[in-house]
Amino acid sequence: MTLGIVSLNVGKPVTVDYEGKALTTGIHKQPVQGPVFLSNVNFEGDGQADLVNHGGPDKAVCAYAYEHYPYWQRSLGKDMPYASFGENLTLQGLLEDQVCIGDVFRIGGAVLQVSQPRYPCFKLSHKHGVKDMPARVLNTGYSGFYFRVLEEGEVSADSPVIPLDRRSSGVTVREVLRVMKEGRKDEEALSRMLELEELAASLKGQFAKWLEKMN
């Protein structure tokens, strides 16, 4: 399968109206050509509003699969430009049921490692005007995922995506998303998640709390 960047997207947080209240969000990103410098926390010119649930070293880059866009255009009945899910990288050839936690890629001058799924929140409902948008994303498994940055560098829209380490026998993004969604009482699955050295620290902490409550 061909791997590559379809769109490189950045944007600073903006404040918008959502159901009569002010909402500050970084979901409104725009395509750029680059080159854009990628540090260990984000792309230059990019930002997150909710630093508890987004951003930081384990969630420096949000990625979403180009292959999911036709489904959403049909399902929602509207045009879906790239960055519709607030992703920094719209990527071809990297799907949630194939990409594993810990997979490493060189993208342009940077080296990135898959750290966890992107868990959908209500800001997707705001962006698309669909109240159950987070549930729809969870039900499809079309979540996207996060990278941490192992080596900083410049990335352009035409930068190649080169696999450096594929954990073909590892745990996929889709598997971790399932545990995030319905694994509070799944002791075996939670224990397996905690064995993943490359899984984002905050998510491992959440899983550890769930496991502790069971014992």
Phi, psi and chi 1 to 4 in degrees:
 res  aa     phi    psi   chi1   chi2   chi3   chi4
   1 MET       -  135.2 -179.2  179.7  -68.9      -
   2 THR   -68.7  131.1  -59.0      -      -      -
   3 LEU  -105.8  141.7  -55.1 -177.7      -      -
   4 GLY   177.9  166.0      -      -      -      -
   5 ILE   -86.5  127.2  -61.8  174.8      -      -
   6 VAL   -93.0  -36.7  176.7      -      -      -
   7 SER  -153.4  137.1 -175.0      -      -      -
   8 LEU  -107.2  124.6  168.1   62.1      -      -
   9 ASN  -131.4  134.1  -42.6  -61.8      -      -
  10 VAL  -138.4  162.6  -60.8      -      -      -
  11 GLY   176.9  142.7      -      -      -      -
  12 LYS   -84.2  156.5  -67.7  -72.5 -169.6 -179.1
  13 PRO   -59.9  144.6  -24.6   34.6      -      -
  14 VAL  -129.5  159.1  -63.7      -      -      -
  15 THR  -105.7  126.7  -60.0      -      -      -
  16 VAL  -130.4  168.7  -62.9      -      -      -
  17 ASP   -89.8  130.9  177.2   78.9      -      -
  18 TYR  -137.0  109.7  179.8   58.6      -      -
  19 GLU    54.3   42.4  -63.0 -176.3  -16.2      -
  20 GLY    82.5    4.6      -      -      -      -
  21 LYS  -125.4  153.2  -63.1 -179.2  179.9  179.4
  22 ALA   -75.4  129.8      -      -      -      -
  23 LEU  -126.6  121.6  171.7   66.2      -      -
  24 THR   -98.3  124.6  -58.0      -      -      -
  25 THR  -145.5  148.5  173.0      -      -      -
  26 GLY  -101.9   15.5      -      -      -      -
  27 ILE   -76.0  -17.2 -159.3  170.4      -      -
  28 HIS   -89.1   85.1  -62.6  -76.4      -      -
  29 LYS  -104.3  158.9  -56.5 -171.2 -173.1  -57.7
  30 GLN  -127.8  144.5  -62.3  -64.6  -34.7      -
  31 PRO   -64.0  141.3  -22.5   34.3      -      -
  32 VAL  -135.4  160.1  -64.6      -      -      -
  33 GLN   -90.6  -33.0  -68.9  -57.0  -52.7      -
  34 GLY    84.6 -170.1      -      -      -      -
  35 PRO   -70.9  146.5   26.7  -34.3      -      -
  36 VAL  -124.1  132.5 -178.0      -      -      -
  37 PHE   -75.8  132.0 -177.9   73.1      -      -
  38 LEU  -108.4  114.0  174.9   58.8      -      -
  39 SER   -90.0 -174.4   73.2      -      -      -
  40 ASN   -79.1    1.2   63.6    0.2      -      -
  41 VAL  -121.8  -25.5  -69.2      -      -      -
  42 ASN  -176.0  174.0   60.1   16.9      -      -
  43 PHE   -75.8  146.2  -80.9  103.2      -      -
  44 GLU   -59.8  132.4 -175.3  176.8   -0.3      -
  45 GLY    88.3    0.8      -      -      -      -
  46 ASP  -109.6  164.4 -164.3   54.6      -      -
  47 GLY  -169.7  162.3      -      -      -      -
  48 GLN  -124.7  145.4  -62.7   84.0   26.8      -
  49 ALA   -87.5  -41.5      -      -      -      -
  50 ASP  -100.4   92.6  177.1    4.8      -      -
  51 LEU   -79.4   -4.0  -64.9  178.0      -      -
  52 VAL   -77.2  -42.8  173.7      -      -      -
  53 ASN  -104.6   -9.9  -63.7  -58.5      -      -
  54 HIS  -136.5  155.0  -56.1  -76.7      -      -
  55 GLY    77.4 -175.6      -      -      -      -
  56 GLY    89.5  170.2      -      -      -      -
  57 PRO   -57.9  -35.5  -26.3   35.2      -      -
  58 ASP   -81.8  -12.3  -81.8  -15.7      -      -
  59 LYS  -134.9   49.0  -68.1 -178.0  -81.5 -171.2
  60 ALA   -72.0  -33.1      -      -      -      -
  61 VAL  -133.3  128.2  175.6      -      -      -
  62 CYS   -99.6  131.1 -177.5      -      -      -
  63 ALA  -121.4  147.2      -      -      -      -
  64 TYR  -141.0  145.7 -160.2   75.6      -      -
  65 ALA   -80.7  126.7      -      -      -      -
  66 TYR   -55.4  -34.8  149.1   82.8      -      -
  67 GLU   -64.6  -19.6  -72.5   85.9   -9.7      -
  68 HIS   -82.2  -17.1  -61.0  -27.9      -      -
  69 TYR   -61.1  -42.8  -89.0   87.0      -      -
  70 PRO   -58.9  -38.3  -26.8   36.5      -      -
  71 TYR   -60.0  -48.1  168.1   81.6      -      -
  72 TRP   -66.8  -35.3  -69.1  115.8      -      -
  73 GLN   -63.6  -39.9  -70.0 -179.4  162.9      -
  74 ARG   -70.6  -45.0  -66.8 -168.2  -55.2  -90.3
  75 SER   -66.5  -41.1  176.3      -      -      -
  76 LEU   -93.6  -12.8  -59.1 -178.9      -      -
  77 GLY    67.2   37.1      -      -      -      -
  78 LYS  -153.3  164.3   66.5  173.5 -173.4  175.6
  79 ASP   -68.8  139.1 -176.9   46.5      -      -
  80 MET  -125.1   91.5  -61.4  -75.9  -75.3      -
  81 PRO   -66.9  155.9   25.0  -33.4      -      -
  82 TYR   -59.3  149.0  -60.1  129.9      -      -
  83 ALA    81.5   10.4      -      -      -      -
  84 SER   -63.9  -18.2  -75.0      -      -      -
  85 PHE  -107.5   16.2  -68.7   83.8      -      -
  86 GLY    72.6   17.8      -      -      -      -
  87 GLU   -80.7  148.6   73.8  -89.2   18.3      -
  88 ASN   -79.2  -36.1  -60.6  113.9      -      -
  89 LEU  -125.0  116.4  -65.4  173.7      -      -
  90 THR   -90.2  113.8  -47.4      -      -      -
  91 LEU  -115.6  145.3  -64.3  173.8      -      -
  92 GLN  -100.7  133.1 -179.3  177.1   11.6      -
  93 GLY    90.5    9.9      -      -      -      -
  94 LEU  -126.8   91.1  -65.3  176.9      -      -
  95 LEU  -101.8  153.8  -57.0  177.3      -      -
  96 GLU   -63.6  -27.7  -66.4   85.7   -8.5      -
  97 ASP   -88.3    4.1   59.8   -6.3      -      -
  98 GLN  -121.3  -33.4  -60.4  168.8   -2.9      -
  99 VAL   -79.5  135.9  173.2      -      -      -
 100 CYS  -110.4  151.0  -67.4      -      -      -
 101 ILE   -59.1  128.9  -58.1  -60.4      -      -
 102 GLY    98.9  -11.7      -      -      -      -
 103 ASP   -57.7  139.6  -79.3   -2.2      -      -
 104 VAL  -120.9  136.2  178.4      -      -      -
 105 PHE  -134.4  143.7  -58.9   87.0      -      -
 106 ARG   -93.9  124.3  177.6  172.2  -67.9  -79.3
 107 ILE  -124.8  107.2  -58.1 -179.1      -      -
 108 GLY    63.2 -129.4      -      -      -      -
 109 GLY   -91.9    4.6      -      -      -      -
 110 ALA  -111.0  155.8      -      -      -      -
 111 VAL  -117.7  126.3  176.2      -      -      -
 112 LEU  -122.9  149.7  -74.1   69.2      -      -
 113 GLN  -129.1  134.0 -177.6  178.9   54.0      -
 114 VAL   -67.6  128.4  177.8      -      -      -
 115 SER  -116.1  -32.8   57.5      -      -      -
 116 GLN  -173.5  164.6   72.0  162.9   78.7      -
 117 PRO   -68.9  158.8  -15.7   29.1      -      -
 118 ARG   -89.8  119.8 -174.7  -95.9 -172.8   87.9
 119 TYR   -91.6  124.8 -160.7   81.9      -      -
 120 PRO   -69.1  143.4   27.0  -35.3      -      -
 121 CYS  -127.0  179.2   72.3      -      -      -
 122 PHE   -64.3  -16.2   73.9   95.9      -      -
 123 LYS   -66.9  -22.1  -68.0  179.8 -178.7  179.0
 124 LEU   -68.5  -34.3  -72.7  172.5      -      -
 125 SER   -65.0  -43.4  -65.1      -      -      -
 126 HIS   -58.8  -47.0  142.2   69.3      -      -
 127 LYS   -66.6  -36.3 -175.1  168.4  178.2   63.9
 128 HIS  -108.5   -3.6  -62.4  -66.4      -      -
 129 GLY    67.5   29.9      -      -      -      -
 130 VAL  -124.9  110.1  179.1      -      -      -
 131 LYS   -60.4  -36.2  -75.5 -170.6  175.2  -64.9
 132 ASP   -98.5   25.7   65.4  -16.7      -      -
 133 MET   -58.7  -43.7 -167.6   67.2 -174.4      -
 134 PRO   -58.7  -40.6  -26.9   36.8      -      -
 135 ALA   -64.9  -39.1      -      -      -      -
 136 ARG   -62.4  -42.1  -67.6 -170.5 -174.2 -156.8
 137 VAL   -63.0  -45.2  170.9      -      -      -
 138 LEU   -62.6  -41.6  -78.2  174.7      -      -
 139 ASN   -67.0  -31.6  -71.4  -21.8      -      -
 140 THR   -82.8  -27.6   57.8      -      -      -
 141 GLY    81.5    6.1      -      -      -      -
 142 TYR   -86.3   68.1  -62.3  165.3      -      -
 143 SER   -91.2  -30.2   64.5      -      -      -
 144 GLY    81.8 -179.5      -      -      -      -
 145 PHE  -157.5  170.3   53.4   89.2      -      -
 146 TYR  -109.7  150.9  -73.0  105.0      -      -
 147 PHE  -112.5  146.9  -72.6  110.4      -      -
 148 ARG   -99.1  158.4   63.9  171.1   59.6   88.7
 149 VAL  -102.5  116.8  178.3      -      -      -
 150 LEU   -86.9  -33.1  -58.8 -177.5      -      -
 151 GLU  -137.9  124.5  -67.1 -178.2   17.8      -
 152 GLU   -71.4  156.3  -60.7  179.1  -21.0      -
 153 GLY   172.8  177.4      -      -      -      -
 154 GLU   -89.2  141.3  -70.9 -170.5  -24.2      -
 155 VAL  -129.0  136.5  177.9      -      -      -
 156 SER  -118.7  165.9  -60.4      -      -      -
 157 ALA   -62.7  -24.8      -      -      -      -
 158 ASP  -103.1   13.3   59.5   -5.1      -      -
 159 SER   -65.7  140.4  -67.4      -      -      -
 160 PRO   -71.7  153.1   25.3  -33.3      -      -
 161 VAL  -111.4  113.1  176.7      -      -      -
 162 ILE  -118.7  118.3  -57.9  170.2      -      -
 163 PRO   -66.6  132.9  -14.0   27.8      -      -
 164 LEU  -109.7  -32.7  -62.1 -177.7      -      -
 165 ASP  -153.8  107.1 -174.3    3.1      -      -
 166 ARG  -105.1  120.9  -61.5  -60.0  -62.1  -92.2
 167 ARG   -88.0   72.3  -52.5  -64.4  174.1   89.8
 168 SER   -62.4  -24.7   59.4      -      -      -
 169 SER  -102.6   12.0   60.7      -      -      -
 170 GLY   -89.6 -157.7      -      -      -      -
 171 VAL  -102.6  124.8  176.7      -      -      -
 172 THR   -77.2  161.3   66.3      -      -      -
 173 VAL   -56.8  -41.1  167.8      -      -      -
 174 ARG   -60.8  -40.6  179.3   71.9   63.4   86.1
 175 GLU   -63.7  -42.7  -70.7  178.6   79.0      -
 176 VAL   -67.0  -38.8  180.0      -      -      -
 177 LEU   -60.1  -40.2 -177.0   68.2      -      -
 178 ARG   -60.7  -41.9 -177.4 -163.9   67.5   78.8
 179 VAL   -67.4  -38.1  178.6      -      -      -
 180 MET   -61.3  -36.5  -65.9  173.4   76.4      -
 181 LYS   -79.5  -43.0  177.9 -174.6  176.7 -174.8
 182 GLU  -140.6   21.6   54.9 -168.8   42.4      -
 183 GLY  -102.1   13.7      -      -      -      -
 184 ARG   -59.0  -28.7  -73.8  176.8  179.8  -92.9
 185 LYS  -112.2   11.8  -58.0  -65.0 -176.2 -179.3
 186 ASP   -99.6   88.2 -169.7  -23.9      -      -
 187 GLU   -61.2  -42.4 -176.1  172.2   -1.9      -
 188 GLU   -62.9  -45.2 -179.2  179.6  -10.4      -
 189 ALA   -66.7  -41.5      -      -      -      -
 190 LEU   -63.8  -41.2  -70.6  171.0      -      -
 191 SER   -62.5  -39.5  -63.6      -      -      -
 192 ARG   -65.4  -39.6 -172.8 -179.5 -175.3 -154.6
 193 MET   -61.4  -39.5  -65.0  -62.2  107.2      -
 194 LEU   -69.7  -15.0  -66.3  179.5      -      -
 195 GLU   -83.6   -8.2  -66.9  173.8   -3.4      -
 196 LEU   -81.6  104.3  -67.0  174.9      -      -
 197 GLU   -59.8  -35.7 -179.3  179.9  -11.0      -
 198 GLU   -87.8   -5.0  -58.6   90.4  -10.4      -
 199 LEU   -66.6  141.6 -172.4   63.6      -      -
 200 ALA   -52.7  138.1      -      -      -      -
 201 ALA   -60.7  -41.2      -      -      -      -
 202 SER   -65.7  -36.2   60.7      -      -      -
 203 LEU   -71.4  -40.2 -174.6   54.6      -      -
 204 LYS   -61.4  -37.2  -70.9 -179.6   77.9  169.5
 205 GLY   -63.4  -40.6      -      -      -      -
 206 GLN   -63.9  -45.9  177.1 -179.3  -46.7      -
 207 PHE   -63.1  -37.6  -72.5  159.3      -      -
 208 ALA   -63.4  -38.4      -      -      -      -
 209 LYS   -65.1  -42.3  -70.9  178.4 -178.4  178.1
 210 TRP   -62.5  -41.9  -69.9   -4.6      -      -
 211 LEU   -66.8  -39.3 -169.1   59.3      -      -
 212 GLU   -62.3  -38.4 -174.7  178.4   -7.0      -
 213 LYS   -66.9  -20.1  -72.9 -179.1  178.7  179.4
 214 MET   -84.7  -15.3  -63.7  173.6   60.2      -
 215 ASN  -111.5      -  -60.7  -41.6      -      -
